[in-house]
Amino acid sequence: MEVRVGRRGTVKIPRSVAEALGIGEGSRLLLELEGGRIVLRPVPDAVELAIRGEKIARVTLEELESTSCEEQERYLKG
């Protein structure tokens, strides 16, 4: 799929791609350079992981809340 780079270096992700990956305005993406390619990968947030992520361990509600607060603070600091 071909896209165009905008005036400020922005790239618009086609709606079909965004919907397929579950990303929208405000979603965080990891940008990596692999050889001569630009690769974008969605970065799930703590809440999304809690709801949709693979269950590998049991955590208490208090642990989840603590981690959520930490992630929100880290996200806001950028």
C-alpha positions as CSV (number, residue, x, y, z in Angstrom):
1,M,0.0,0.0,0.0
2,E,1.5,3.4,-1.0
3,V,1.1,6.5,1.2
4,R,2.4,10.0,0.8
5,V,4.6,11.9,3.3
6,G,3.0,15.2,4.3
7,R,4.5,18.6,4.7
8,R,5.6,18.1,8.3
9,G,6.9,14.5,7.7
10,T,3.5,13.0,8.7
11,V,2.2,9.8,7.2
12,K,-1.5,9.0,7.2
13,I,-2.3,5.4,8.1
14,P,-5.1,4.2,5.9
15,R,-8.4,3.5,7.8
16,S,-8.4,-0.2,6.8
17,V,-5.0,-0.7,8.2
18,A,-5.7,1.3,11.4
19,E,-9.0,-0.7,12.0
20,A,-7.3,-4.0,11.3
21,L,-4.6,-3.2,14.0
22,G,-7.0,-1.6,16.4
23,I,-5.2,1.8,16.4
24,G,-6.7,5.2,16.4
25,E,-6.0,8.8,17.3
26,G,-3.7,8.8,20.4
27,S,-2.5,5.3,19.9
28,R,1.2,4.8,20.5
29,L,3.4,3.2,17.9
30,L,6.9,1.9,18.0
31,L,8.9,3.1,15.0
32,E,11.9,1.0,14.0
33,L,14.3,1.0,11.1
34,E,15.0,-2.4,9.6
35,G,17.5,-2.2,6.8
36,G,15.9,0.3,4.4
37,R,12.4,-0.1,5.9
38,I,10.4,1.9,8.4
39,V,8.4,-0.5,10.6
40,L,5.6,0.7,12.8
41,R,4.3,-1.6,15.6
42,P,1.3,-0.8,17.9
43,V,2.3,-0.4,21.5
44,P,-0.6,-1.8,23.7
45,D,-1.3,0.1,26.9
46,A,-1.7,-1.5,30.3
47,V,-5.5,-1.5,30.2
48,E,-5.5,-3.1,26.7
49,L,-3.0,-5.7,27.8
50,A,-5.1,-6.5,30.9
51,I,-8.2,-6.9,28.8
52,R,-6.9,-8.5,25.6
53,G,-3.3,-9.7,26.4
54,E,-2.2,-13.2,26.9
55,K,-2.7,-14.3,30.5
56,I,0.6,-15.5,31.9
57,A,0.3,-14.7,35.6
58,R,-2.3,-13.8,38.2
59,V,-2.3,-10.3,39.6
60,T,-4.4,-8.6,42.3
61,L,-6.5,-5.6,41.5
62,E,-4.1,-3.5,43.7
63,E,-1.2,-4.6,41.5
64,L,-3.1,-3.8,38.4
65,E,-4.0,-0.4,39.7
66,S,-0.4,0.4,40.7
67,T,0.9,-0.7,37.3
68,S,-1.8,1.3,35.5
69,C,-0.9,4.5,37.5
70,E,2.8,4.0,36.7
71,E,2.2,3.5,33.0
72,Q,-0.1,6.6,32.9
73,E,2.6,8.7,34.5
74,R,5.2,7.3,32.1
75,Y,3.0,8.0,29.2
76,L,2.3,11.6,30.3
77,K,6.0,12.3,30.7
78,G,6.5,11.1,27.1
